[in-house]
Amino acid sequence: MTAPALYEIETSEGDGTTHPVEQLWTPGEDAAGNGFIAHRGLHVTGLDDPTDDHLYPIAFLVLGHQRWADIIEAAAAYMDRVHGWRNLHLYPGDDSAELIPRIPRAVHTHGAFLRHPHPDHDCGCEWDDTWRMVWAPETEPGAVPVTAMRHPAAPAAAATIPNPDHGPLPATWAA
């Protein structure tokens, strides 16, 4: 008996044969051209909830295992550069009287990046040249070390970032 896969690469049968419509992607030098911004040598991006379309990120993802203070600075730079807003405590337009007690802790974990489309089967759809990430143990093929942190104004359950204190996905608190 084998354990079920944590993620599956999506397939299509458009021409009568099944072929992948995604590929594993390892962000590197091409990260800046694919939604990440470079800030002091770190590549950071904002994440949306997989079930909703938010105006602002509900979480931040930095490639590699980074210090908590560095991800806070990178997340603030992302909000400033992408959304023109430097404050991490509230979303732009939120009531400034609303209390957000502190910035959530960042976690070191791993993710597998899946890029659409598979390069051998260009489909021309709206998802061309987009990627999605799924949390994965470091032993999963294609897993990349990442540091993740929920946006302080996002509901705790919205970001679904692995929790080192409990949960099925491995993670450790960032220093």
Steps between C-alpha positions, in 0.01 A plus 500: 500500500630846416418827669281739301675790329475842663438661166418387152613656179187586302447330168290557190354275232443770237647307208389151605809422704567593859787743546611729785387861493737592782865445574710524813667841508794602711500880530845642459626793297164499318308561827497878451323457168237273654338705776786516751675826580865516597568680827852501646580167338172334601222403261156567653145473370151533638271197517126493452259258662444210258122538529464879476620790292628766739616848409801460729713202603391293798854367545856557385748248369876547484722252319741320733503482878532857622494688832163625626617864502614468138167361382315785677719751317458316169120478547485875569708564187263278299194693625673830424620404152194305383217678684654838592444433871784461751289414808474129582251541785193574289388452146471824303161655573448314831383686810814626674319468835492121454755334727739248356718406795815373331655360185467121477810287523660370185558129441764305315342232287507365145282536195477346156446752221286382210510707183237505229520399221732210446745641242433222249124558499426872475126543540462877461261529796477777762732303730797501259824590678341491846603290797349361816674376809403212726653445843717189498745314723862558407525140376228553237640518145539863395460643853667840547583658839280803569419735786133594533308748712131591517411863434416653840156617381405162347293256707725233651315218325510670159868453428524129584872534566649192667507535878807358680300439819240275338399385159592240246759705310854538632609852592719678754472854636733746331759653731 
